[in-house]
Amino acid sequence: MIVFLDLETTGLNYHGNDEFVQIGIVDENGEVLLNSLSRPVNHKDWSAAEAVHSISPEMTKDAPTNKELSETIKNIIRDKEVIIYNLEYDVEFILDEIAVAKSAKCCMKPFAELYGEWNDYHGNYKWQKLETAARYVAHNWDGNAHDAAADCQATRSVWNYMKSIGKI
């Protein structure tokens, strides 16, 4: 079984003390298995990230912490193939949880190859934003970009499109 996972975070420093403020997980049929805010314990303000995903400290004040969500996440993804749009980034926030998955795969890298925009500097295909990938596959948004569950649905559309044309 395949599930799609997305996080919204307090910032980009997963090697520091940034945390996720929202997690979404949907199954291969698009059913939402988890859509939860999460209360950071290391941050009281994340204004730069809030400007992107619109999740405020006030919205998370009564939410469970990342640690409190850990067992729920593990129970959902255990022995499943987990697809994440930007795997290398998101997985750093959920290392303990992802360890119970059957596998974890990135959707962004194969999409970058499909999209075909070459990056001479890095010598590979340029990574594209999820919004670009969703537009490319004519995904109909049910919710806003940078909402974890909505981003899971977009990732699901991109993954299924690439699968349908034999790119994954």
C-alpha positions in Angstrom: 0.0 0.0 0.0 1.1 3.5 -0.8 0.6 6.6 1.3 1.5 10.2 0.5 2.9 12.4 3.3 3.6 16.2 3.6 4.8 18.5 6.3 4.6 22.2 6.9 7.4 23.5 9.1 8.7 26.3 11.3 11.6 26.8 8.9 14.2 25.2 6.7 16.8 24.2 9.3 16.0 20.5 10.0 19.5 20.1 11.4 18.8 22.8 13.9 15.6 23.0 16.0 12.9 23.6 13.4 9.8 21.4 13.7 6.8 20.6 11.7 3.6 22.5 12.4 1.3 20.4 10.2 1.3 16.9 8.9 -0.9 15.3 6.2 -1.0 11.7 5.1 -3.4 10.4 2.4 -3.7 6.9 1.0 -3.5 5.9 -2.6 -7.3 6.5 -3.1 -7.0 10.0 -1.7 -8.6 9.3 1.6 -7.1 11.6 4.3 -5.6 9.4 7.0 -4.1 12.2 9.1 -4.4 16.0 8.9 -3.1 17.5 12.1 -1.6 20.7 13.3 1.4 20.2 15.6 2.6 22.5 18.4 6.3 23.2 18.2 8.2 23.1 21.5 11.3 25.0 20.3 9.6 27.9 18.6 7.1 30.5 19.7 7.3 32.4 16.4 7.9 31.3 12.8 6.9 34.4 10.8 8.9 33.7 7.7 7.4 30.2 7.4 4.0 31.5 8.4 4.1 33.8 5.4 4.3 30.7 3.2 1.8 28.3 4.8 -0.3 30.7 6.9 -0.1 28.5 10.0 0.3 30.8 13.0 1.4 30.0 16.6 -2.1 30.7 17.8 -3.5 28.0 15.5 -1.1 25.4 17.0 -1.4 26.3 20.7 -3.7 23.4 21.5 -2.3 20.9 19.0 -0.3 17.9 19.9 3.5 18.1 19.7 5.6 16.3 17.1 6.5 13.8 19.8 2.9 13.3 20.7 2.0 12.6 17.1 4.9 10.1 16.6 3.0 6.9 17.4 0.0 7.9 15.3 2.3 8.6 12.3 4.1 5.3 12.8 0.9 3.3 13.0 -0.3 4.9 9.7 3.0 4.4 7.7 4.2 1.1 9.1 5.1 -1.3 6.3 3.8 1.1 3.7 5.5 2.8 0.7 5.6 6.5 1.7 5.8 9.0 -1.2 6.9 12.5 -0.3 7.3 15.4 -2.8 10.7 16.6 -1.5 11.8 13.5 0.4 15.2 14.7 1.4 13.8 17.7 3.2 10.7 16.3 4.9 12.2 13.0 6.0 14.7 14.8 8.3 11.8 15.9 10.5 10.4 12.4 10.8 13.5 10.1 10.9 12.2 7.9 13.7 8.8 7.6 12.1 9.9 6.9 8.6 12.1 4.0 9.9 8.9 1.8 10.2 7.9 2.3 6.6 8.5 -0.3 4.0 10.2 2.3 1.8 10.2 6.1 1.2 10.4 7.6 -2.3 10.8 11.1 -3.6 8.2 12.4 -6.1 10.1 15.6 -6.9 13.2 14.1 -8.5 11.5 12.0 -11.1 9.2 14.9 -11.8 12.2 17.1 -12.4 13.5 14.7 -15.0 10.0 14.5 -16.7 9.8 18.3 -16.7 13.2 18.5 -18.3 14.6 21.8 -17.2 18.4 21.2 -17.0 20.5 22.9 -14.4 24.1 23.3 -15.8 25.5 24.4 -12.5 24.4 21.3 -10.6 24.5 19.0 -13.6 21.0 17.6 -13.1 17.4 18.5 -13.7 16.1 21.5 -11.8 13.8 20.7 -9.0 10.4 22.1 -9.5 7.9 23.4 -6.9 5.0 21.2 -6.1 2.7 23.9 -7.5 4.5 23.6 -10.9 4.2 19.8 -10.9 0.5 20.0 -10.0 -0.1 22.5 -12.8 1.8 20.3 -15.2 -0.5 17.3 -14.5 -3.7 19.4 -14.4 -4.3 18.7 -10.7 -7.4 20.3 -9.3 -6.6 21.7 -5.9 -9.0 20.9 -3.1 -7.6 23.3 -0.6 -4.6 25.6 -0.7 -1.0 24.9 -1.7 1.1 24.7 1.5 -1.7 22.9 3.4 -0.3 19.5 4.2 -3.3 17.4 3.2 -3.9 19.4 0.0 -0.2 19.0 -0.8 -0.5 15.3 -0.3 -3.4 15.2 -2.8 -1.3 17.2 -5.3 1.7 14.8 -4.8 -0.7 11.9 -5.3 -1.8 13.4 -8.6 1.8 14.0 -9.8 2.8 10.5 -8.8 -0.1 8.8 -10.4 0.4 10.8 -13.6 4.1 9.8 -13.8 3.1 6.2 -13.1 0.5 6.3 -15.9 3.1 7.3 -18.4 5.7 4.9 -17.2 8.1 7.4 -15.6 8.2 5.6 -12.2 
